[in-house]
Structure formats: structure tokens, C-alpha cells
Amino acid sequence: MISSRSFLKHAAVYGLAGLLVQAGGLVLLPLYTHYLTPADYGVLEVLNRLAETVGTCLMFGGLRQALLTFYQQSPDEADRRQVVATMFGLLGTTILLGGGLMLTLAGLLSGLLNQFMHANESPINAGLLRLALLAVLLEPFVQTPLTLLQARVESVRFVFVNICQFFSRIALCVLFVKYLHGGVVGALASSVVVRLLFGLVLCLRELGRSPARPDLCKLRGLLGFALPLVPGGLCFFLLHHGDRFFLLRCCDLQDVGTYALGYKLAQAAGMFGLTPLFMVWTSQMYKAAQVDNAPAVFGAAITRILAAYLLTALPLALFQDEVVQLLGGAAYARASAVVAPVLLAYFFQAAASLMDAGLYVRHRTGLKLGVTLATTTVMLLLYALLVPTYGSMGAALATLMGFAFLAVCTWAVSRRVFLIHYEWTRLAALLALASGLWLVSRVLPAVWWAWLLKAGLWLLAPVLVWCTGLMSHHEKDQVRALTRTLKQMGSLRLFSRQSPAPVKDLPLLVLRIGGETTSHRR
């Protein structure tokens, strides 16, 4: 059980990784928008999304969550080693058989894709699809060791590997796309080379660290956990990426490319305010579920994590036009219109991901299938109604309404399995505050001095949270105490190996994120 300071240290390190990785991602976006036309960028987006579908069918996402769960709940080191060995054996077999089949059928898949596309579009050849598939098939060899680093809360090593991997990809992208004029092929090839090299090194290190034999009981447990997630994963593919294919059918590749840029910018906000805290929380929520006041602990964690997301998503929403102009230029100008609705959609999607924690804790992942099937049905209907008429904006609105429906359904199902005391009033007030500031920014003219006003709106958000009663006096005292502590520690102290004094109560782990806890000392 980690202490509150340790939680902050790990979250800060994950946050640093998010900042640097997103900086690298922002380097790649202007590279793509300069050397790829919106149509070429649309091709790259479609190929990547189709390859991810194959990864979902091969249980990559479900097996990753199964590994994290079984590793965390193993009673001793020997049992954890068996889990790791079993997982590597299962992944190797799945990739060899399933991946080989998909590579063989790439010609057939590309033919079906070309028939689905707009009649005036150029065809996508099988070679490009095979390259995209190969990149996805190599991904588990990188993600599995990284998942184990996350489970062991080795945040510094986790961040170091991610930074090296991402900047290696940037260097190869610049080489292949800019200097070798590789276009879409160069972008895909950079992912293949980086994942091959890093996957080889990380897997050899992990297997050497935890030598053990695969266990049949562990194999049944991992499959039993992951298999129910496959249909849900396919549904989630439609929820997150089905809009691209509706755009591909009803519009053209240029619309797909501009929409993808706006969508990716909205996703970037989660890396700053959501991913670092979420990664630490998912590695600790199994211990949090064992304390007496677990419902209050989970409710407080959800509020703080979503509040952090809103604070980091707000500046992107305020400056959506300027950011798109800077990264994409005039050719991608239409991308700015979809940024705000997709940002709001990801708020509801993040809420749903936090709400279903109890399903993982109780091993009731099968219940997610009904939720995702219902949400997928609603989302497909929204796509069919809105995309043909409104194009990219219709796709964004369908995504927003679909994820809002997902959050409601997840709450209704998960509350029957694991009770959580949600802080509904403050969540609603925080969301209303962020939305109101964004609406004010929409009436400002497109001139340079309006940038100062938009920056002022962003800085006004925490001031209003502080002054309007959204934070209690106790919470403010905690913020002041944390500020004093951080000043004393200094910036380098965040990365020190010295462990602070442990905190006996896990709810204080959440309290130090910036909110009041309802816990009591046991």
C-alpha cells in the first residue's frame, strides 16, 4: 500500500511522461499535416483503426487487463511469476495463429474495404494493410512488460521506456516520412521498427526476471477473464472509431483526415489530466476496495480524477481554433469544430471507465457486455442519423451522446455489484463551470488580444472552484499543506528514491490529490 506522497510522486512522474509524450505527438501532427494530404491522413487513420480491430479480436486489451488484475491479486511472488509466464505463452500462441491468419487474409480485407469506400476514392492496397496489422501484432510485446511495470508501480522505469519508445518513433517518422518521402508507408513502418526493437528488449528482460512455467489453472483464469471482454472490445471499437467508417462511406477520405485530427487533439487532453492519475488509481483500486469505507474512497477518487481532466481539457477547448490552425493550417481548419464535443464525450467515457472499477474488482466483467451492446446500438443509430446529414459534426455529436448513454448505463449496472458514493453535486457544478467558460470564449472575436481573454478564462476556473464552495475549508487546508510540502521537497525530491513515512489509511491516498475524505481511522 503506497503512501499519499508516494501516490503523488508516481502520478507526477506519469504526468511528466504524458507531457513529454504529448509533446512528441504534437511534433508528429504537423509532420503528417505537412507531408500528408488530408486524404492520406485519412488513409492512415482508417488503416490504424482497422488494425486495432484485429487486435481487439485477438484479446490484446482483455489480456492486458487480465494480467494487471491477476498479478495484483496474486498472494506471493511465485504465483505472480506463474501469471507472467502463462501470459507470455498465451500471447505468443495467439499472435502466431491469429495474427498469421489475419496477415494471410489482408488481401480479402482490403478488397472489402475498397468496396465500402466512397466511389471516387483511390483504393487501399493489401501491402499497406499488412504493415498496419504487423504494427498492431507487435504491440503486445511492448505493452505486456509495461503493464507489469505499472502493476509494480515502477513509474520512473515505466516513463523512461515510454519516452525512449516514443521519441525513437518520432526520429524514424521524420526519417521515413520527410527525408525518404515514405508517406503513409513511412508512418506505418516507423511503428513496426520501434515496436520490434523495444518489444524484443523488454520481453527478454521480463522473462529473465521472472522465470517460471505456464500454469493451466492460470491459463483458464486469464482466458475466462479476457474472453467476455472481446465482444465488448469490438463494441468499443465501434464507439471510438466507427464514426471514421461512416464518414468514409458517406463523405470522403479528406473528411476522415480532418475529423481524425480534431479527435486526436481532444484525446491529448486526457494525457495531461486523466491518464497519470488513472494509471496509479487502477493499480491501487483493488486494495482500496478492501477498506471499510471503500464506497467513499472510490467516489472521492472519481471526482478528483474527473476534475483534473476538466481543468486540463478546458484550455484546449478555449483555444481550439488556434491550435488547429497552428498544427494543420488551412487544409485542416474544419477539425476545430469537433474538438469541444469530443472533449465532452471523453469526460463521459472517462466517467464510465471509473464507474466500472467495481466490475473488475468483483470479477464481473461479463456484465460489461450488456452495457456495451446497448451503447453500441445507440451509437450506430446516431451515426446513421447524423453523419449523412451533418458530416464531421454529426460524428462528433453522435460520439458525445453515445458516451453519455454509456456513462448512465455503466452507473446503473455497476451500482448493483459494487456500491460507490458519488459526489454528484460537485461533479455537475464542475462540468457546468467548464462548459460556461467555453461558451463565453465562443463569442470572442478571432483577434490576437482575445487570446489574453481566453487565457484569463482558463485561469479563472480554479479561482471560481476555490471561491464558490466547490472546495471545502478542509480541502483548502489540504491544498495549502501540499503546497508547503512540495516547496520543502523541491522539484528534484519528486524523483528521490527515499520513501516517505507510510500512511496507514488508504483513503488519505485520495485526499492528497486535493479533496476531503470521509474516511475514518481504523
Secondary structure, 3 states (H helix, E strand, C coil): CCCHHHHHHHHHHHHHHHHHHHHHHHHHHHHHHHHCCHHHHHHHHHHHHHHHHHHHHCCHHHHHHHHHHHHHCCCCHHHHHHHHHHHHHHHHHHHHHHHHHHHHCHHHHHHHHHHHCCCCCCCCCHHHHHHHHHHHHHCHHHHHHHHHHHHCCCHHHHHHHHHHHHHHHHHHHHHHHHHCCCHHHHHHHHHHHHHHHHHHHHHHHHHHHCCCCCCHHHHHHHHHHHCCHHHHHHHHHHHHHHHHHHHHHHCCHHHHHHHHHHHHHHHHHHHHHCHHHHHHHHHHHHHHCCCCCHHHHHHHHHHHHHHHHHHHHHHHHHCHHHHHHHHHCHHHHHHHHHHHHHHHHHHHHHHHHHHCHHHHHCCCCCHHHHHHHHHHHHHHHHHHHHHHHHHHHHHHHHHHHHHHHHHHHHHHHHCCCCCCCCCHHHHHHHHHHHHHHHHHHHCCCCCHHHHHHHHHHHHHHHHHHHHCCCCCHHHHHHHHHHHHHHHHHCHHHHHCCCCCCCCCCCHHHHHCCCCCCCCCCC
